[in-house]
């Protein structure tokens, strides 16, 4: 029994005996609603350990809803979500951080009145291995030298690109097995977009699996191993990133030709 107001330790849900250990995340026939609006209509996808997988689609296609459903901010009415061999379909978001899912949300949502360092500290707040925090601060500052220069500056005074770096850095402070990135290039100048995507490659090379939602389909497919195309809550295309780049329908819809 836990004290009043305390959170009980997360108990893993029994894994399926036939679970593929190379698949870190699996969605099976997921249906998510906003009230009466059927936002996700049978979404099934996989993310394997070590991959970068991208979700493409127009505004309103269901990309952000998919990430929110994975991260426990929304719960599906039907279907199953498995992460690292356990059923997480109905586990709340704050528990999923401890399981190993980190998220850099759309719009960044940093704490504007906190300093850069305090924002990063909030990212590591729920971690039990407090002794490892210093190593992760160092990792974030190595990936984002601009943040190291501005560690005592309030988040709200940073440029848009710096705020995006901070949002990703804060997510990395959870030491995630899977990093969810929602529109990391939104509102950024082209040179900053290239810088952010270069850092995404570096994060993946360091061993973090990534599920990426991104309007810039060309950049997303350039860093991804595989991709899925969402249209009105359904997956209509899936395959290797290189194949999607050559797919005529994908090129017409998302690549300008």
PLY file of the C-alpha trace (Angstrom):
ply
format ascii 1.0
element vertex 257
property float x
property float y
property float z
element edge 256
property int vertex1
property int vertex2
end_header
0.00 0.00 0.00
1.24 3.49 -0.83
0.83 6.69 1.14
-2.04 8.99 0.23
-1.31 10.85 -2.99
1.71 8.65 -3.83
2.02 6.87 -7.16
2.25 3.10 -6.98
5.18 1.50 -8.81
4.33 0.52 -12.37
3.67 -3.18 -12.72
4.52 -4.50 -16.20
1.62 -6.09 -18.03
2.30 -9.62 -19.18
3.98 -9.70 -22.57
2.64 -11.88 -25.36
4.64 -15.13 -25.54
5.19 -14.62 -29.28
6.37 -11.00 -28.93
9.08 -9.95 -31.42
11.87 -8.53 -29.28
13.13 -6.38 -32.18
9.84 -4.44 -32.19
10.00 -1.75 -29.53
6.56 -0.24 -30.27
3.54 -1.87 -31.89
0.08 -0.40 -32.50
-2.58 -2.90 -33.53
-5.92 -1.71 -34.98
-6.02 1.41 -32.78
-9.19 3.52 -32.76
-9.06 6.87 -30.92
-11.87 9.40 -30.56
-12.25 13.05 -29.65
-15.77 12.91 -28.27
-17.80 11.60 -31.22
-15.04 12.31 -33.76
-13.36 9.10 -34.91
-9.79 10.45 -35.20
-7.80 7.21 -35.62
-9.56 4.50 -37.58
-7.67 1.25 -37.16
-4.05 2.41 -37.12
-1.45 -0.37 -37.05
2.29 0.32 -37.13
5.62 -0.85 -35.75
8.84 0.82 -34.65
11.85 -1.46 -34.27
14.67 -0.89 -31.83
17.26 1.52 -33.25
15.09 2.87 -36.07
13.91 6.31 -37.05
10.31 5.96 -38.27
8.35 8.92 -39.62
4.62 9.61 -39.80
3.61 11.75 -42.77
0.30 13.31 -43.63
-1.61 16.54 -44.12
-2.92 18.67 -41.25
-5.73 16.80 -39.52
-4.60 13.39 -40.79
-4.09 12.05 -37.26
-0.33 12.31 -36.78
-0.33 14.21 -33.48
-3.30 12.14 -32.28
-1.23 9.02 -32.89
1.60 10.38 -30.74
-0.81 11.45 -27.99
-2.36 7.98 -28.02
1.03 6.32 -27.74
2.04 8.64 -24.91
-1.12 8.05 -22.88
-2.56 11.54 -23.27
-5.43 9.88 -25.14
-6.58 6.28 -24.71
-7.96 4.24 -27.60
-11.48 2.80 -27.43
-10.32 -0.20 -29.44
-6.98 -1.76 -30.27
-3.75 -2.44 -28.44
-0.46 -0.60 -27.91
2.61 -2.56 -26.87
5.94 -1.06 -25.83
9.05 -3.08 -25.07
6.98 -6.23 -24.76
4.21 -4.97 -22.47
0.67 -3.74 -23.03
0.59 0.02 -22.36
-2.82 0.70 -23.93
-4.35 2.19 -20.78
-1.27 3.29 -18.83
-1.30 7.06 -18.05
1.27 9.42 -19.54
3.23 10.09 -16.34
3.84 6.34 -15.95
4.98 5.97 -19.57
7.84 8.41 -18.98
9.21 5.96 -16.41
8.70 3.04 -18.80
10.94 4.76 -21.35
8.85 6.95 -23.69
9.90 10.59 -23.97
8.19 13.28 -26.03
9.06 16.64 -27.51
5.54 17.97 -28.20
4.20 20.11 -30.99
4.66 23.77 -30.08
7.63 22.95 -27.76
5.75 23.79 -24.52
8.81 24.67 -22.53
8.53 26.38 -19.14
9.04 29.98 -20.23
9.70 31.39 -16.75
12.28 28.74 -15.90
15.89 28.81 -16.98
17.32 26.40 -19.54
18.87 24.34 -16.73
15.63 24.29 -14.74
13.73 23.07 -17.82
16.22 20.22 -18.17
15.88 19.44 -14.47
12.13 19.11 -14.95
12.84 16.55 -17.69
14.76 14.42 -15.19
12.35 14.97 -12.30
10.72 11.53 -12.37
13.94 9.56 -12.76
15.06 7.25 -10.00
18.71 7.14 -11.12
19.54 10.65 -9.93
23.24 9.82 -10.06
23.07 9.66 -13.85
21.64 13.14 -14.35
24.99 14.92 -14.63
26.00 12.66 -17.53
22.76 13.49 -19.31
23.12 17.23 -18.77
26.55 16.87 -20.38
25.05 14.88 -23.27
22.37 17.52 -23.92
24.90 20.36 -23.79
27.19 18.45 -26.18
24.32 17.95 -28.64
23.13 21.56 -28.20
26.10 23.85 -27.40
23.75 26.86 -27.69
21.87 25.62 -24.63
25.11 25.36 -22.67
25.79 29.01 -23.46
22.28 29.96 -22.29
21.85 27.63 -19.33
20.90 30.49 -16.96
18.61 32.24 -19.47
14.83 31.99 -19.14
13.19 29.70 -21.69
10.75 32.37 -22.84
13.60 34.61 -24.03
15.12 31.99 -26.32
14.70 32.05 -30.10
12.34 29.56 -31.73
15.21 27.29 -32.71
16.69 27.39 -29.23
13.31 26.57 -27.70
13.05 23.54 -30.00
16.50 22.42 -28.89
15.41 22.82 -25.28
12.22 20.81 -25.83
14.22 17.95 -27.34
16.87 18.23 -24.63
14.24 18.12 -21.90
12.78 14.94 -23.46
16.25 13.37 -23.58
16.64 14.01 -19.84
14.05 11.27 -19.27
16.61 8.91 -20.85
13.99 7.47 -23.24
14.17 4.20 -25.11
11.74 5.78 -27.59
11.70 9.51 -28.38
8.52 10.96 -29.89
9.20 14.13 -31.90
6.19 16.18 -33.01
6.93 18.74 -35.76
10.49 19.64 -34.67
11.04 21.94 -37.68
7.81 23.95 -37.31
8.41 27.69 -37.69
12.18 27.41 -38.07
14.42 28.99 -40.70
15.83 26.51 -43.26
19.35 26.60 -41.81
17.97 25.73 -38.36
15.85 22.95 -39.84
18.99 21.34 -41.23
20.70 21.71 -37.87
17.79 20.11 -35.98
17.66 17.16 -38.37
21.42 16.67 -38.11
21.00 16.48 -34.33
18.12 13.99 -34.75
20.52 11.76 -36.69
23.10 12.09 -33.90
20.55 11.20 -31.21
19.58 8.09 -33.15
23.22 7.09 -33.70
23.71 7.33 -29.93
21.12 4.57 -29.53
17.73 6.29 -29.13
14.84 4.95 -31.24
12.76 7.78 -32.74
9.19 8.16 -33.98
9.00 11.42 -35.91
5.98 13.47 -37.00
7.03 16.11 -39.50
5.42 18.31 -42.17
8.72 18.58 -44.05
8.40 15.19 -45.72
11.66 15.46 -47.65
13.72 16.08 -44.51
11.82 13.44 -42.55
12.32 10.73 -45.17
15.97 11.79 -45.41
16.64 10.76 -41.79
14.10 7.92 -41.47
14.54 4.21 -42.04
10.84 3.67 -42.68
7.67 5.71 -42.92
3.89 5.60 -42.73
1.48 7.94 -44.50
-1.71 8.85 -42.62
-4.84 10.13 -44.31
-8.01 10.97 -42.31
-7.06 8.62 -39.50
-5.98 5.67 -41.65
-2.58 4.50 -42.85
-2.63 4.54 -46.65
1.07 3.95 -47.39
3.93 2.26 -45.54
7.43 1.22 -46.48
11.12 1.95 -46.50
11.88 5.66 -46.55
13.78 5.32 -49.83
10.76 3.65 -51.45
8.37 6.33 -50.19
10.66 8.99 -51.64
10.17 7.37 -55.05
6.44 6.69 -54.64
4.58 8.77 -57.20
1.54 9.44 -54.99
3.72 10.43 -52.03
5.81 12.71 -54.23
2.71 14.46 -55.60
1.10 14.89 -52.20
4.07 15.74 -49.97
7.20 16.37 -52.01
5.95 18.87 -54.57
6.19 16.67 -57.59
0 1
1 2
2 3
3 4
4 5
5 6
6 7
7 8
8 9
9 10
10 11
11 12
12 13
13 14
14 15
15 16
16 17
17 18
18 19
19 20
20 21
21 22
22 23
23 24
24 25
25 26
26 27
27 28
28 29
29 30
30 31
31 32
32 33
33 34
34 35
35 36
36 37
37 38
38 39
39 40
40 41
41 42
42 43
43 44
44 45
45 46
46 47
47 48
48 49
49 50
50 51
51 52
52 53
53 54
54 55
55 56
56 57
57 58
58 59
59 60
60 61
61 62
62 63
63 64
64 65
65 66
66 67
67 68
68 69
69 70
70 71
71 72
72 73
73 74
74 75
75 76
76 77
77 78
78 79
79 80
80 81
81 82
82 83
83 84
84 85
85 86
86 87
87 88
88 89
89 90
90 91
91 92
92 93
93 94
94 95
95 96
96 97
97 98
98 99
99 100
100 101
101 102
102 103
103 104
104 105
105 106
106 107
107 108
108 109
109 110
110 111
111 112
112 113
113 114
114 115
115 116
116 117
117 118
118 119
119 120
120 121
121 122
122 123
123 124
124 125
125 126
126 127
127 128
128 129
129 130
130 131
131 132
132 133
133 134
134 135
135 136
136 137
137 138
138 139
139 140
140 141
141 142
142 143
143 144
144 145
145 146
146 147
147 148
148 149
149 150
150 151
151 152
152 153
153 154
154 155
155 156
156 157
157 158
158 159
159 160
160 161
161 162
162 163
163 164
164 165
165 166
166 167
167 168
168 169
169 170
170 171
171 172
172 173
173 174
174 175
175 176
176 177
177 178
178 179
179 180
180 181
181 182
182 183
183 184
184 185
185 186
186 187
187 188
188 189
189 190
190 191
191 192
192 193
193 194
194 195
195 196
196 197
197 198
198 199
199 200
200 201
201 202
202 203
203 204
204 205
205 206
206 207
207 208
208 209
209 210
210 211
211 212
212 213
213 214
214 215
215 216
216 217
217 218
218 219
219 220
220 221
221 222
222 223
223 224
224 225
225 226
226 227
227 228
228 229
229 230
230 231
231 232
232 233
233 234
234 235
235 236
236 237
237 238
238 239
239 240
240 241
241 242
242 243
243 244
244 245
245 246
246 247
247 248
248 249
249 250
250 251
251 252
252 253
253 254
254 255
255 256
